[in-house]
Amino acid sequence: MKLEDASSGSLGPVIEVIQSILNQTGYILPALVLFIIALAIKYPNRLPGTTDPKHRPGVYFPPGADPLIGHTRMIVGFGSEGQFENFKALSDATPAGSWNVSFLGTSSMTFVNRPEYLEYIQKTNFDNFPKGSQFTGRLGDLLGVTGIFVADGHPWKTQRKQASHMFSNREFNTWVRAVIHNELDDISALLDNVTAKNGPGKLILPELMFRYTLSSFAKMAFAANLNCLSPDPDSLKRPVPFAVAFDRAQAIINDRFITPGWYIWEKFNKTGRDMRSSIKTIREFGLDIIHKRLAERQDEKKDPLAPVEGTKKEQLKKEGKDLLDFFMDLTTDPEELLIVVLNFIIAGRDTTAQSLSWLFYELMAHPEHVPKIRKEIAEKFGEPEGGVRLDYESFRELPYTVACLHEAIRLHPAVPKNGKAVMKDDVIIPQGPNPDNLPPVRVFAGERVGWSDWVMARTPAIWGADCEEYNPSRFLETDEAGKLHLRNFGQWKSHYFNAGPRLCLGMNLATYEATAFIAAVLPRFNFEWATAAQGQKSAWPPQYANSVTHPIKDPYLVNVTRVKA
């Protein structure tokens, strides 16, 4: 029967609509609809092209996925409050802690929250699990596609080798110590001013931490004074254009991981304009310093004995070499030098500041540890009037203090989630003894694997029944002579500094910078959580903000008083 023959019946209006569509589109639209229906039947709970969950035995596949878009709605929802609590609930759904989702913008991703799996990914078959183009694409416009924080393959290996030499160099360590001591002098003076006349004062403590690490890392990297920290407490209120731009760029990068099609939207929306403006500010600041330093080096080559006014050359002869000094020995390309500097700052500035912020919250929640830290510092280094100034390796003499720091980092890891691309089909085989009989996990080319150190810190099978408690003693052990030592669990269990070939190069630097802050400040000042009536904006306990790293959502206010003699 022809369509026109049926048009006079009860189906007439419907037939007329169909006839109109066919007249306008031919059979293209109906064919497209049928194709989409067929895809939806084939992929009822995942993205097209992804692997059926039945081929992943032992891996939890969360219910509620939609045809063709998989778990996109669920993952976008995780971008709001309670992201890691949701991750933990999914991990707890299976004894192995593994789960798989597919979502727009990332394809399929399998999370493996056990050290045994991570050793395979990050060491045993390292080359099959690079950071990948998705990671590079989201961070490359800020940090460069060849930056150590972003790159894979030869560019990463080259920068890693160069940076490892620098971190083990005595001249760099000497410069780091000089920078840290200078920053701590300013911080001690600032806190003295806050507590003038021995009365209580108030300040937002995480803001002080961020100023401390930003100022120090800028000086370590290229001897730049950002003027973001001084003995004047009001300096904490003055915005720093470089820091504001850096913060905005990092926030946008984090949103890219949960925003399908971000690279299209950013061409037209305010977020994209903000990102381009932030990068412009960062680049102009960094390149201006780099060009000046390159010019100074050329002048020095022409006349090595001539003084160069307004530089740090004379100071460096006494205090060591900064990062830019080392890398200018290898290249004079301003773009390459800028990438090195920015990767160094992003790797160290936020992570150390956030670790200190979480530590001081934990010490306020568990004040019984504060007298023990003070006692250890006093026994090792005395009680100088202006506070202790640690040398670069001196933190190793403070096992209890470092244990308190590591326990805070364990519970609040600076990089709470991470992931890698899968180059070839693979089976992730648990490494080591495997007492829990974890099953192998299948992954397929083009997918991603991920993990959460935040979740692993709260997994009893890894850290014991008290895994969610703040308990620094887990990191301590006593030798036969009764001497206290820091306990080493190995990099796969203590994974918060990463592991394998990408183990954090700045691990000792970060520990030194944080411990030096504690030793300079905690013996002289008390910190108490301020009340709402005093202006407190943070919840108790403080919540985390969703970010590439792990900041406190609303930086907390504290009352500061001097320790009575």
Sequence and secondary structure as in RCSB ss.txt:
>XXXX:A:sequence
MKLEDASSGSLGPVIEVIQSILNQTGYILPALVLFIIALAIKYPNRLPGTTDPKHRPGVYFPPGADPLIGHTRMI
VGFGSEGQFENFKALSDATPAGSWNVSFLGTSSMTFVNRPEYLEYIQKTNFDNFPKGSQFTGRLGDLLGVTGIFV
ADGHPWKTQRKQASHMFSNREFNTWVRAVIHNELDDISALLDNVTAKNGPGKLILPELMFRYTLSSFAKMAFAAN
LNCLSPDPDSLKRPVPFAVAFDRAQAIINDRFITPGWYIWEKFNKTGRDMRSSIKTIREFGLDIIHKRLAERQDE
KKDPLAPVEGTKKEQLKKEGKDLLDFFMDLTTDPEELLIVVLNFIIAGRDTTAQSLSWLFYELMAHPEHVPKIRK
EIAEKFGEPEGGVRLDYESFRELPYTVACLHEAIRLHPAVPKNGKAVMKDDVIIPQGPNPDNLPPVRVFAGERVG
WSDWVMARTPAIWGADCEEYNPSRFLETDEAGKLHLRNFGQWKSHYFNAGPRLCLGMNLATYEATAFIAAVLPRF
NFEWATAAQGQKSAWPPQYANSVTHPIKDPYLVNVTRVKA
>XXXX:A:secstr
  HHHHTTSTTHHHHHHHHHHHHHHTTHHHHHHHHHHHHHHH TTS TT   GGGSTT B  S  BTTTBTHHHH
HHHTSTTHHHHHHHHHTTSTT EEEEEETTTEEEEEE SHHHHHIIIIITGGG   HHHHHHHHHHHH TTSTTT
  HHHHHHHHHHHHHHHT HHHHHHHHHHHHHHHHHHHHHHHHHTGGG  EEEEHHHHHHHHHHHHHHHHHH   
     SSGGGGGS  HHHHHHHHHHHHHHHHTT TTHHHHTTTSHHHHHHHHHHHHHHHHHHHHHHHHHHHHHHH
HH TTS  TTSSHHHHHHH   HHHHHHTT   HHHHHHHHHHHHHHHHHHHHHHHHHHHHHHHHSTTHHHHHHH
HHHHHH   TT     TTGGGG HHHHHHHHHHHHHS SS  EEEE  S EEE   S  TT    EEE TT EEE
E HHHHHT HHHH TTTTS  GGGGEEE TTS EEE    TTTSGGG  GGG  TTHHHHHHHHHHHHHHHTTTE
EEEE  GGGT  S SS  B  SSS  BSS  EEEEEE   
